[in-house]
């Protein structure tokens, strides 16, 4: 039975009910318009009960067989959630299996990513070319398109990369935010061209992770009515029954967070209850819905169902046979009955019709609303507007000294005017990170068209939500901001951004001991190197206005790679030799009085210390030294350059080298060599004015000169 959880009178009044069904004829298939949709939405009638049962068992045993063949995986969730998966994918989800990237498709996220065979089985049955029978048989193998957790970069049809529990749920909030924002900006009274739902399955582990609560709080606050979450309430985690650590009333918590809540008490065989719950959820427009679906993990397994042993291990040959007998599934491994194939095949024609209908509607939209259509096409395609980079501010040495966080705000506001899909916000630090877009208001429940996102003090969810926004459409370019030291709070989201190629711009201010009096709790020292150690991410630390503009240009261009910008609180001089073009190289010469690529000394700096290095070089040159100053603004970009270029900047035969950076010196040996010196901060900072800390820790012109003379 689908039971609506207790709600407040206000919530009850807000819940609409499904409207009438409209029927139309299509070749060879009867379709109906899904309830509550303003745009035409073709939807196949539910299959006959016996076909549904066969389909559900097909999903179960594709998962069982794939895990058994791999001798690795998590069969329990797919076995328990197969009824939910069937009803959702076959009867409600709008998609085109032959074009997984159709813009107005519904989005599905499996936040409980360990149960990915559920998703792979559904994609296979629905006709996605990315998951063939051979792919299912290659589950968890090298080079497979069916990896051990869903990966958007490996498997078309998978929207986001999930696995670390709770992350996918927060991604889904980002996807739903993107839909609400774009619909508010581009839909017209006569043409509703953005109209899709985001569905997500999360488990007990996702519920326990704090990131899901942060994201749930924001989703409720924002009123994301097209976000529907299914909580797989199976009471089992790796250590056993969830009673040992998780006994809260989840539905009561979600209602307090502003969600509509429903409880499907029989998720094992209650197909009609699942259908009714989804219809009710879609009728609620002003808030997201959590549907608690009580299931039995490993359903059908006589000896392992409802135990932790079915969570993350293959059943074993004897239990597989027993499960086949128990569910009357007397087929060979990986069998899909013909009647199941025939039933699911309707999604190919249906999906093609849905996309064709949308394309026709967008053609009408383009004729009536030319500029809006151009902006939306940029967001859908990811093609940047012509000349966008000309909007970036330019600077000279005549400009007054300024903190790079302030220069960053100038870049953000310039980019927001030039790029339709540019939006973002801060974790309750907008006036400190300097991230407000001055020409826009706040994205809120009743003003979703605005582009300033107020994340509150929720760094972890902020990062994961931003990943979801970026993965919604290629031309959505989100940025998110906090103090650099608090990347530690959001590291899991940053890592997944790098892994899945979401292209988020992480704006991190107060980047060093230079923030001063707040002390070591807020002074990052190890963060620079820790992020440089992460694959597929750009760690940029600009030194002035030109380098800040250059860093943003690089960040915008790299849509498959996130960028972290470390920005100063303290004011910095605009240096003579820096350039936007130089940043693209990662490392480049900003001043040099040597000849023949043979300086006596090479001084290397980043960010706020580049100014110190340049002043030290000037003094050493007065003493007759040939000194080269190099800005190594981004190690990753520098390593991408040719060997010839790197040699022209850091010639191997010049071993007298000094690096200066207000962070740990670990890693700098790669650039200064065994005979060079790295000046940095190999300890935590201290609470004092910035100038005093710099002096006490040796980040001064005088110490650079003294060190140079010791080489």
N, C-alpha and C positions, 0 to 999 in steps of 0.2 A: 504493500500500500504506500502511495506517495503522501506523506504527511507534511503539511506546511508547518514549519516550526513557529513557535509563538512570536508574534511581531507586535510592534506598537500600533495603536490606532492610526497614526499617520502613515505608517508603512502599509497597513491594510488598505487605506484609502487610495494610496498611490498605485496599487497593483491593478493594472488593467486586466481584461480577460480576452482570450483569443477571439478574434473576429471571424466572420463567416469565411468559408472556403470558396474560392472561385475556380471553376474548372475550365480547361481548354483542351483541344485536341492537338496532338502531335503525331507524326507518322509512327505507327506500330506501337506506340507507348502512350498510356494515359498518364497525364501529369496534373498536379494541382498547385495552386498558388499557396505557398506557406503562409500560415496565419500571421497577421501583424506586419507584413512586409509592404512597404509602399511601392517598391520596384517589383516588376514581374520576376518571380522566382520559381522556376520549374522544380517540381519535387515528386519523385516516384511514390506511388502508394506503398504502404507497408507490405512486405511479403507475407505469404501465407504462413501460418504458425509452424508447419513442419519445415518449411524452407528456412525460417528464422532459426529454428533449433539446429538445423544442419549447418547453417552459416556460423552460428556461435561455436559449435563444436569444431568446425574447420579452423576458426581463429585459435581456439584453445590448442588444437593438436599441431598446427603449424608452429606455434610457440614451443610446445613440448618437444617436438621432433627436432627443431633447430637447436634448442639448448642441449638436447641429448646428443646430437651429432657433434656439437662443438665441445661437449663435456664441460660447458661453462655457460653461465647466464642465470637469469631470474625468471623461472616459469610461473611463479605464484601469482603475480599481478595479472599477466595476460589471461590466465585461467579464470581468475575471479572477475576481471573487468570485461571479459568478452561480450556479455550481453549489453553493457553500456556502450562498448565500442561499436558493436553492430548497429544499435539503434541510432547512435549519433552520426556515424559516417553514412549509413545507408539511407536514413530518413530525414536528416536535418542539415548536415554539413553541405555547403554550396562550394563546389570546386570543379576544376577541369583537369582530369588526370593527364591529358595530353599537353597541357600547358600549366605546370605547377606554379607558375609565376603570374597567372592572370591576376590583375590588380584587385578586383572587387571580390575575390574569393573570401570565404570564411577562413579564419586562421585557427589551427589546432596546435596545442602545445602539450606534450607529455612531460610535465614537470618531474614526475616520478620516472626519470629517464631509464632507470635500471630495467623497467618493464617494457623496453623498446620493441620486443618481438610483437607486442600488441599492435604498435604503430606500423611495423613492417608488414605484418599480416594484413592489416586493413589497407595499406597502400597497394599491396599486391592484388588483393581482391578487387579493389576499385579501378585497377587498370593502369596504374602508374608504371611507366617504362623503367623507372629507376629501381624497382624492386621486382625482379623476375624470380622465378622458382630457383634458378641457379644462385641468385643472390641470397635467398632464404637459406639455401643449403650451405652457403659460405659464411653464415653468421659468425661474427667475431674472428674472422680470418684476415690475414695480411692482404691488403688491397681490396677488401670487400666493401660493397656499398651498404652493408648492414653491420656497422660497428657495434660495440658493446653498449654504447649509449647513443642517443640520437645526435647526429652531427649535420647541421644544415649545409656545410660545405662538401659533404660526401653524398648526401641522399636528397635529390630534388623531391619535394613534398614534405620534407622536414623543415619547419619554419625557423627554429632556433636550436642551438646546441644546449642540451640539458644533461644532467648527471649530478653535479653538486646540488643537493636537495634544497628546494626553495627558489633556486635561481630561475628555473623555467617559469614558475608562477609569477615572479616579478617581471620577467620578460613579457609574459602575457598581459600584465598591467600596462606595460609600455606599448604593446601592439594595440590594445583597446584605447589607450590615450591617443595614439596616432589616428585611429579611425574617427574618434570623436572630434579631434582637432580639424582634420581634413574635411569631414562632413560639414562642420560649422563654417568653414571658410569657403567651400566650393559648391555645396548643394544649393539649388535654387527652388523657389516654390513650384516651378513647372518641370524641373528636372532634378531628380534625386539620384545622383550618380555615384555617391559613396554610401554604401549601406551593407555592411557586413559585420558579423559577430566574431568574437574571439572566445574559443572554448579551451579549457585547460583541465587536465586531470592531475591532481596532487594527492599524495598519500600522507600517512601519519608522520613520516620523516620530514616531509616538506612543512607540515604544520608545526613541527617542533622547532625547526630552524627559524631564528629571529628575523631573517630577511623577509620571510613570508608575512609576518605580522606587520612589519614596516610597510610592505607593499599593499597589504590588505587595508591598512589604515588610510593610505593615500587613495586607493581605488574607491573606498567608501566616501571619502571627502570629496572626490572629484565627481561622484555620481556616474560611474562608468557603466551605464545601463546595458551595454552590449558585451559585457564581460560575464561569462557564465563559467563557474568553476565547479568541477565535480570532485568531491573529497572521497577518495576510496577508503572507506572506513572498515578496514579488515582486522584491526586490533593486533597486528603482528609486525614486529620489526626484527632486525637481525638478532638481538639478544633475547627475543621471545615475545611474550604478551606485552602490549603497550601499558598494561596496568602497573608495571614496575617503575614507570617514569612519566606517564602521560595520562592524566585522569581528568583534565579540565573539560568543561562543557564547551566544545568548539563552536556549536551553533550560537550559543549565547554570546560568546566573544565576537563572532562575526556580526551578529545583530547590533551589538554595542558599537561596532566599527562602521555601521551604516549600511550593512548588506541586507538584502532580502534572503531568507533562508528557507530551505525545503529539506525534508528527510525522506528518502526512499528506503524503507526498512527492509525490503527484499530485493537486493541488487542481483541475486543469483538467477531468479526466474521471473521477476516482476517486470516484464517488458512494458506492459501498459502503464505501470507506475513510472517507469523511466520516461516514457513518452509524455505523460501528463506533466511531469516535473519540468521537462525542457520547455513544453508549451507555456507553462505558467511563468517560467523564468523569462521567456522572450516577451511575455506580455507586460513585464515590469520594465519601464523605460527610464526610471529616474535613479536607479541604484543597481550595482552589480548583484549577482545571485550566487550563493553557495548552495549546491545540492549535495548533501551528505548521502552517499550511496553505500549502504552497509552490504558488504560482500564477504565471501569466504575465500581467503587466499588459497590458491591451489585447488579450486573447486573441482570435484570429480575424482581426485586422488584418494583412494580408500584409506591410506595409512599416513599420508602427509598433509592433507588438507587441514587448514587452520593451525598449522605449526610453523615455527621459524625455519624448519629444514627445507621447506619448499620455496622460501623467499629467494635465496641466492645460490642454489645448487641444482644440478640436473636431477631428475627424479630417480634415475637408475633404471636399467632395463626391466627388472621385475616389476617396479612400480608403474612404469609406462604401460606394460602389458595389463596390469591390474586396472589402471585408469581407463584403458581402451575397453576392457570388458565392462567396467562399471558404467560407462557412458554409451555402451553399445556402439562403439566406433571401431568396427572390425575392418579397418583399412590399413594399407601399407603406409609407411611414413611419408609425409608431405602430400597426402592425397587431398585433392579438392574435387568434390562431387560435381558432376556435370550440371545438375540443377542449381548449385550454388554459383558456378561460373556464369550460367545463363542469367541468373537474377542480377548479379553484380555488374554484368556487362552494360546495363542501361546507363551507368554513370558516364560512359564515354560519349554517347550521343547527348545525354543531358548536359554534361559539362560544356560540350561544344556549343550547344544552344544557349546556355547561360552567358558564355563569353560573347557569342555573336550578338545576342540581344544587347549586352552592355556596350559593345563597340558601336552598334547602331545608335544607341542613346547618346554616347559620347560624341559621335559625329554631329548630332543635332546640337549638343551643348557647345561644340566648337564653333558652330555657325553663329549662335546667339551670344556667346560670352567668350569672345576671342582671347582677351588678356588672361582671364581666369583659366581658360583651357591651356594656354601656353604655360602658365605657372604650374598647373597640375601635371602637364606632360613632362615638365622638367623634374618634378618630384617622382613621377612614375618611372621615368627612364634613367634618372641619375645624371642626365646631361646638364652640365652647368651652363648658365646663361653666358652668352658671348661677352667678353670683357669684364667678367665679374671681378677679376683680380685687380683691375684698375681702381676699384673702390678702396683698396687697402691704403691706409695712411702712409705718407712718406715723411721722412724726417731728415734734418741736417744737424750739424754740430751747433747751429745757432738756436735750435730749440732748447728750451729750459730743461734741466735735469728732471727726471720723473721716475716713479716706480714703474716697473714693467707691468704690474697689475693694472695701473691706470692706463698705460699704453694698450694693454690687452682690451680694456673696455672700449677704447676707440676703435680697435679692430673689430670687436664683436658687433658694435652698432653699425659699422660700415658694411660688414658682411650681411647683416640682417636685411639691409636695404637692397642688396644686390642678389641674394640667393633666396628663392621662395621657400625652400625647405629648411631654413636655418632657424633653430629654436633651442632653448635650454634654460638652465637655472642652477641654483645653488642650494646647498644644504644649510639653509638659514643663515647664510653669510654673504648675501648678495651685495650689501653695501661695504663689505670688507674685501670680498673677492673682486668687487667691481664688475659684476656680470649682468647688471640690469640692461635690458634693451629699452632705451628711453622712448622710442616711438611706439611701443606696444604696452598693453596692459598685462594682467596676470591671467594665465590659463586657470580657470576655475570652473566649477560645475555649471554655472550659468553664463560664463564667457569663455567657452572652449576654443574660440577662434584666435585668442591671444597667444603670444609666444614666450612669455616669461613663465617658467615653471617653478613653482614654490615647493620644493621637496621637503622642507622642514628639516629637523635634525635626524636625517635618515640616510647617511652616506651609502650604506650597503644597498638598500633598495634603489637609491638614486642611480647608482652605477648600473644595476641590473635592468631597471626600467629604461634607462637610456639605451642599453643594448637592444631592447625590444623595439624602441622607436626607430633606431637605425635599421633594424632588420625588417621593418614593415615595408619600406619603400626605399629604393636606391638613392633617391634624391632628398630624403629626410636626413639632415645632418644635425644631430643633437650634440650639445656640449653640456657638461655638468661640472660643478665647482665646489671645492672646499679648501681647507688648509692642506698643504702638501703632506704634513705628517699624518693626516687622517686618511691617506690612501691605504693605510693599514686596515681601516674599518671596511674598505670596499675592495680589497685586493682580489677576492674571489671573482667579483664582477669584472674587474680590469683584466684578470687572466682569461676569463671566458670571452671578453671582447677581443683579445689578441687571438685566441684560438679560433673563434668563429668568424673573425674578420668583420666586425660590426662598424668600424670606422668612427667610433665615438671620440669626441675631443674632450679630454680631461683637463680642465683648467685648474691648476693647483698653485695657489698663492702662498705667501709667507714661506718661502722655499728653503730657508736656511736659518742659521744662528742669527742672521741679520734681522729677524723679527724682534729680537731683543728681550724686553722685560718679561714676557710671558714665560720664559724659561724653557728648560729641557723637555718638559712634557709636550711642548708645542714646536720645538725646534727640530726639524728633520735633519738627520745626519747620514743614516744608512739608506734612505729611500731612493736616492738617485741611483746608486749602484744596483739595488735590488730590482728596480724596474728596467735598468739596462740589461740585467741578466735574463729578462723574460723574452722569449721569442716573439717575433711578429708584432713589435710595438716600437713606436718612435718616442724616445725620451729627449725632449728639446728644452734647453735652458738658455733662452735669449738674454743678451747683454744690454740691449737698448731698444729704441724704437724701430730701427730698421730690421733688427733681428727678430723682434716680436712680430712685425708684419710678415717677415719671411717665414717664421714658424707657423703662422696661421695659413699662409699660402700652401705650405707643405701639408698641413693637417687636412685642409679642404681637398687637396688633390688625391690624398691617399684614402680612398673610400673602402679599401679592404684591409686597412691597418689602423688601429687606434693610435692616437697621439696624446702624449702627456706633456703639457707645458708647465714648467716650473718657473714661477714668476715672483719677483721681489716685492717686499713691503717697502724697502728703503729706496730713496731716489738714486738714480744712476745717470751719469753723463752720457750724452749721445757721442759715440766715438767716430773718429774720422774714417777709419778703414772698413767699418762694417757695411754689410749690404744684404738686401733681400736675396740676391742671386747667390751670395756666398752660403747662406743657410742651406740652400738646396744641395750643396756639396757636403754638408755635415761638419766639415772642418776646412778652414781656409786662412790664408795669410791676411792679417789686417794692417800690418806694418813691418818693414824690413829695410835695413840699411846695408845688407850684405850683397855680395856679387857672386855669380857663378854657383848659386844654390849651395853656398858653403858658409853659413853664418857661424860665428863663434858659439852662439848660444840660442836655443829655441825656448821661448816662454809660452806656455799653453794655459789658457784660462777658459772658463765658461761663466755665463751669467754675470753676477755682480762682481766677481773676481777678475773679469777681463779688464776692467778699468784699473785695478791694482797692478795687473801685469803690464799694462801699457805704460803706466807711470814709472814703474821700475825699469822698463826698457829705455825710456827717455833718459833716465839718470845714468844707466850703464853706457848708453851711446855717447854721452858727454865725456865719458872716461875712455873713449876710443874703441868700445866693443861693437862688433857687428852682431846685432840682435834681431831675431825674427820673432814676431808675436803672432800666435795662431789662436783663432777662436775655434774650439772644438764643441760647437753648439749641439751636435747630435752625433754620437758615436755610430749609430746604426747607419745613418746616411753616409758617413765618411767611409765606413767599411764597404759600402756598395760601389765606391768609386774605383776606377782602374788602378792597377799597381803603379802605373806611370804618374797618375795624378797624386796618389798618396806619397810617392817618393818626392814629388816636387814640393810638397808641403812639409813633410817630415823626412828629409834625406837620411838614409841609414848611417852614413858615415859621420853624421853629427850626433854625437852621444851626449853632449852637454845639454840636457833638457830639464826643465822644471815645469811641473803642473801646479796650478793653484786653483783649488775649488773648496768651497765651504761644505764639504761632506767627507765621508770616509775615503781614504786614499786607496782602498782595495780596488784593484782593477786598473789603476793608472800605470802600473808597471809595463803594461802593454805598449804604452805610448812614450814613457820616459826612459824605458830600458833599465838595464842593471846599473848603469853608471849615472843615471839621472836621479832626480829627487822629486818626490810628491809632497806638496804642502797641503794639508787638509785638516780634517777634524776627526780623529780616531778616538773619540770619547763623546759622551753626551755634553750638551751645551750648558748654559748657566743663565740665571736670571739677572740681567743687567742691561744697561744701554748697549745697543748694537756695536757702537764704536769701541767700547771697552772690551767687549767679548772678542771682537776681531783682533784687538791689540794683544790681549792675554793669550790668545790661541795662535798667534803668529801669522795671521792673515793680513800682513802689512807690506807696504812698499819696502820698508827697511829690511824686513826678514827675507823678502825675495832677493834683494840685492846681496845681502850677506850670504844667502844660500848659493847664489850664482858665483860668488867669488870663491866658494869652497869647492866648487867642481874642478 
